[in-house]
């Protein structure tokens, strides 16, 4: 890592509106940058495609946890009712599957919810107690009326002058160096 990359966290560029932010995100992605993010006070439809983000793995995490809940709930009831505590009631079968539906359903939903909650923590690398962007006073507008892109200095293509030129050509109204 060069001295230039260690001296700053990255470049933070502000844009006028969501359309300009989306065009700029597309230009940054087309230029080949990987370590950057776009910030706005509300979700912008199509931003994932503009930034060329991969599909989230969260759906698979939730599915796997849901399957564990389903199979675990069913196995628990089948083994307890037909093997460990086998008790014949009125000649009914030991493994009475319709009676197992409520518990199996509830465990499927419960473990799916746990998978979604903890999966988001894992995928978002939370908790993050501090981010260098919070050193910028201008960045506080991202929760109100500001539209920003930050390209981190850890990116392989990052060069302060070239990256600043790219952001200016993309329509940035203000560019700021963010301290680490």
N, C-alpha and C positions, 0 to 999 in steps of 0.2 A: 504494500500500500504506500503510495507516494505521500510526500509532505502536504501537497495540495489537498489530498483526500482526507488527511487527518485534521487539517486546520478548520474545516467546516463540516457540518452534518450533511448539508445539501443546499440546493437552490429552491426557493419557494416563489412561485409565480402566481400572481393574481389575475383573474380574467373578469371581464365585464358581466357576462351572463352565462347560463348553462350551455347554450349552443356553442359559444366560443370555447368553453371548457371542454366540451365533447370533441370539437375539431382539434383542439390542442392535444388532448389525450390520444387521439388517433395518430397525430403527427409524431408524438413521442414514442408510441408503440411501433410505428413504421420505421422510426430511426433505429430501433433495436434495443432501447433501454428496457431493463428488467426491474430494477429497484426504484420504483416510483409509485406514487398513489395520487388519486384525485380526491378532493374534499369539497363538499357542498352542504348547504343547510338542509337539503332534502334529496331523496333518491332521484336520479336522472335516468329515465328509461333509455336503454341502449348503451349505457356507459360501459357495461361489461364487454360488449362486442367491440366498442371503440378502443378499449384498453387491451383487447385480445386476451382476456382472462380465461383460464381453463375452467371447466365445469367443477363445481364443488363436490367434495367427497362426502359431505354431510349426509346425503341421502343413503349412501351405502352404510355409513356408521349406524344410522337410525334403523335401517332394515336388519342389519346383523343383530343389534340389540333386541329388536322386536321378535326376531326368530328365536333368540335365546329365551326371551320371556314366554313365548308360546310353547316351545319344547320343554322348558323347565317347569312351567305350570302344569302342563299335561303329564309329564313324567312323574312329578311329585304326587299328583292325585292318583294316577294309575298304580304306582308302586305302593302307596299307602293303603289304598282301598282294596287292591287285589292281591298283594303279596305280604306286606308287613302286618297289616291289621285286617286280614280277610275275614269278613263277617257276612254271612248270607242273610239278607233281609227280604223276607217274602218271596224267595226264589228268584230275585232279580239278579242280573249278571254282576260280577265283581267290578268289571270295567264298564261302568255305565256312562258312556261318552257324553250324552246330552246333559247330564248333571254336572259335567266338568266345564261346560262352556263359560259360565260367568267368571270363575277364577282364572281360567286360561286367558280370556279376553282382558281382564284387568291386569294381569301380569305382562301381557303383550304391550298394552298401552303404557304401563308404568316404566318398563325397561326401555321402551322407545323414547319416552320423554327424558329419561336419564341419559340415553345415548345422544339425544339432540342437545341437551344442556351441556353435558361435559364434552361432547364433540365440538361444540362451538368454542368452548374454552380452549380446547387443544388446538383447533385449526386457527384460531385468532391469536394464539400464543399469549393467552391471558393468564394471570393478571400482569399488566404493564403499569408499573407505578409512576413511570416518568417517560416522556417522549421529548426529544430535543425540539420538536416543533413548538412545544409550549413555551420555549424561550422567545418566540416571536410575538410581539404585541399585536402585529397585524393579523396573525392567524386566528385571533379570537373572533374575527368576523365570519369564520367558517361555520359558526353555529347560527348566524343571523342572516347575512346577506352577501357573504364572500364566496368566491369560487376559486379554488386553488389547485395547483399541481406542485408536488414536491418531488424532485429527482434527487435521490440520495447519492452522496459521494462514494459510497461503496460499490456503485455500479461500475462494471468493467469499461463502459464507454464514457464514463464521466470525465469531462475536462471542463473546468470552470468557464473558460471563454467560449468553447464550442457549445456547451449546454445552454449558456446564457443566450447565445445567438439563436439557437433553436427555439427557445422559449419566446424571445422577442419576435421572431418570424411567425410564431404560432399565434401572436396577438396579445401577449401579456401586457397588462397596463402597469404592472409593478413587479420587480424581481428583487428578492432579498436573500442574502446569504444567511443561513441559519447556523448558529454556533452549536457545537456539541454539548 
